[in-house]
């Protein structure tokens, strides 16, 4: 059982925190890149400087060894866009993604929530469907990855 801290807002403008988020992204997205068989996966090319300068909000979950999950969101008016949701490989299949998603859906103000993921990322697709998101469309991005777009309306 993981010894977890509370989910908290991360100060991504702090270069040290941005670097930790970057490292978590690299760990998680390298696995996703293999899972979806992507030759070029844009999230892997995001820098810690980009994370530090982002106007999005990051929420994270840690254990005694550091971050095990993070969710990045952009909230504008009543729209919540989930920009990224990553989990450290050492914490896979332990409910971390569900906890982070539940946290933002419960604690942030929104009427419409959106998220996108690769169609081939079955764990993420299943998570969003289980959390009440509906598929609204699919698209092919320039990198050749098929993406599924989800939406959820507040009740």
C-alpha positions in Angstrom: 0.0 0.0 0.0 1.3 3.4 -0.9 1.9 6.0 1.8 0.2 9.0 0.1 0.1 12.6 0.9 -2.9 14.8 0.1 -3.5 16.0 -3.4 -2.2 19.6 -3.6 -1.8 22.5 -6.0 1.7 22.4 -7.4 3.7 25.6 -7.8 4.8 24.8 -11.3 6.4 28.3 -11.7 9.1 27.1 -9.2 11.9 25.6 -11.4 12.5 22.7 -9.0 8.8 21.8 -9.0 8.6 22.2 -12.8 11.6 19.8 -13.1 9.9 17.2 -10.9 6.7 17.5 -13.0 8.8 17.2 -16.1 10.5 14.0 -14.8 7.1 12.5 -14.0 5.8 13.4 -17.5 8.9 11.7 -19.0 8.3 8.5 -17.0 4.6 8.3 -17.7 4.6 9.5 -21.3 7.4 7.2 -22.4 5.2 4.3 -21.4 2.2 5.7 -23.1 4.3 6.3 -26.3 5.1 2.6 -26.4 1.6 1.6 -25.6 0.1 3.6 -28.5 3.1 2.8 -30.8 3.8 6.4 -31.5 7.0 7.3 -33.4 6.8 10.9 -32.3 4.8 11.7 -29.1 4.4 15.5 -28.5 4.1 15.3 -24.7 7.6 13.8 -24.5 9.0 16.9 -26.1 7.6 19.3 -23.5 10.4 21.0 -21.5 10.5 21.9 -17.8 10.7 25.5 -18.9 7.4 25.1 -20.7 5.9 23.6 -17.6 7.2 26.4 -15.5 5.8 29.1 -17.8 2.4 27.4 -18.2 -0.7 29.2 -17.1 -2.4 26.0 -16.4 -2.8 24.5 -12.9 -1.1 21.4 -11.8 -2.3 19.2 -8.9 -0.2 16.4 -7.6 0.0 13.4 -5.4 3.2 12.2 -3.8 4.5 9.4 -1.6 7.7 9.2 0.4 9.7 8.9 -2.8 8.2 11.9 -4.6 5.4 12.6 -7.1 3.4 9.6 -8.3 0.8 11.5 -10.2 -0.2 14.9 -11.6 -3.1 16.4 -13.4 -2.9 19.6 -15.4 -6.1 21.6 -15.9 -7.1 24.9 -17.5 -10.3 26.4 -16.1 -12.0 29.2 -17.9 -15.4 30.4 -16.8 -17.4 27.2 -16.5 -15.2 25.1 -18.8 -12.6 22.7 -17.3 -10.1 21.3 -19.8 -8.0 18.4 -18.5 -4.7 19.0 -20.3 -2.7 16.1 -18.9 -3.0 13.3 -16.4 0.1 11.3 -15.7 1.0 8.5 -13.2 4.5 7.3 -12.3 5.0 3.7 -13.5 5.8 2.6 -9.9 2.2 3.6 -9.0 0.3 2.1 -12.0 -3.0 0.3 -11.2 -3.3 1.8 -7.7 -6.1 4.3 -8.4 -3.8 7.4 -8.6 -5.4 8.7 -11.9 -8.9 8.1 -10.5 -8.0 10.0 -7.3 -6.6 13.0 -9.3 -9.5 13.1 -11.7 -12.0 12.8 -8.8 -10.2 15.6 -7.0 -10.5 18.2 -9.8 -14.0 17.2 -10.8 -15.1 17.6 -7.1 -13.1 20.6 -6.1 -13.1 22.9 -9.1 -16.0 24.9 -10.4 -17.1 23.7 -13.9 -20.2 22.9 -16.0 -18.4 21.3 -19.0 -15.3 19.2 -18.6 -13.2 18.0 -21.6 -10.3 15.7 -22.1 -8.6 14.0 -25.0 -6.3 10.9 -25.2 -5.0 8.5 -27.8 -7.6 6.0 -28.9 -5.0 3.2 -28.3 -4.6 4.3 -24.7 -7.2 1.9 -23.4 -6.6 2.4 -19.7 -7.2 6.2 -20.1 -10.2 5.7 -22.4 -11.7 3.3 -19.8 -11.0 5.7 -17.0 -12.8 8.6 -18.6 -15.8 6.4 -19.6 -16.0 5.0 -16.0 -16.0 8.6 -14.7 -19.0 9.5 -16.8 -17.4 11.2 -19.8 -18.9 10.7 -23.2 -17.1 10.4 -26.5 -17.9 13.4 -28.7 -15.4 12.9 -31.6 -12.2 11.4 -32.9 -9.5 13.0 -34.9 -6.1 12.3 -36.4 -3.4 14.7 -35.3 -0.4 15.6 -37.6 1.9 13.1 -35.7 -0.4 10.3 -37.0 -2.0 9.5 -33.6 -5.7 8.9 -33.5 -7.2 10.9 -30.6 -10.6 10.5 -28.9 -12.2 13.6 -27.4 -14.5 13.4 -24.3 -16.9 15.7 -22.6 -18.7 15.6 -19.3 -21.5 17.9 -18.1 -21.9 18.7 -14.5 -25.1 17.3 -12.9 
